Amino acid sequence: MLDYKLLAALAGVVEQAGFERAAQALGLSQSAVSQRIKLLEARVGQPVLLRGAPPRPTELGQRLLNHVQQVRLLERDLQAQVPTLDDSRLPERLRIALNADSLATWWAAAVAPFCAEHRVVVDHVIEDQDVGLKRMRAGEVAACVCAAEPPLAGARSLYLGAMRYRGLASPAFVRRHFNDDPSADALTRAPAVVFGPDDQLQHRYLAALGIQRPFNHHLCPSSEGFFQLLRRGLGWGMVPELQVRDALCRGELVDVLPGRFIDVPLYWHHWRNGGDLLAELTRQLLHGAGEWLVDAGGAA
């Protein structure tokens, strides 16, 4: 039989990105958490963590973490049926990975009714939409929103809709760098704004124009900061239409190439054995996301 106190220590170290914060979250000493990890490794006969900054799960550690995520959700369902089993009376906590642009636009409206009705609090783990699934594969989250369609083994993937991104800049930036008529060369010479190393939207936008070479760019891993850099004329970039409708109406931002956009499909991934809680969240997300996202047919 698995000792779930040992598994809780493993989950705490990975989710809190360190032994000290895990100890605080679990109400234990750092030494006690370390001892539980060592005992777990002794019982399974191999390492479950790669000691680093932050600690990362081994392949076996990932499998154990995936099991922990599903057990937590199943326990929540059992406690709902037998309330006396829950002696903490604390809200259920879900860890969900999603991209920053979803968090900055449609996500809150879609999940707020669910969180209020079911007394759920959410740990939001931010990852680019192209790589968010790695958090679920590592057993760090119970579900994720990302652009990848194929599900993990034991999980489901459901199409939510697509976020429409437009290449935008301030009117002054367009006049200064493009003379109101941008060419392919001008787009690569003018500074762009890129969210982070995994952000490929600008690359895809340029590739559709036949441009494959490197381009100048700022890095800005903040949705609000990204918008402000464009608004102040520091560069051009791919922005979700949902986030900038008011700015477009006010004329603060304009299309670099009118009529061009990229629709990024988003998929909701969750474990099949996630129980009633994840099933209900899935139902509400499918309904709520449809009010905000465009229908791109489920394809990139």
PyMOL commands that set and color helices and strands:
alter all, ss='L'
color gray80, all
select helices_A, chain A and resi 4-15+19-26+30-44+59-81+83-85+100-104+107-118+133-137+171-178+184-189+201-207+223-231+241-243+245-250+275-290
alter helices_A, ss='H'
color red, helices_A
select strands_A, chain A and resi 49-50+56-57+92-98+120-126+143-146+155-169+192-194+217-219+237-240+254-255+261-271
alter strands_A, ss='S'
color yellow, strands_A
deselect
rebuild
show_as cartoon
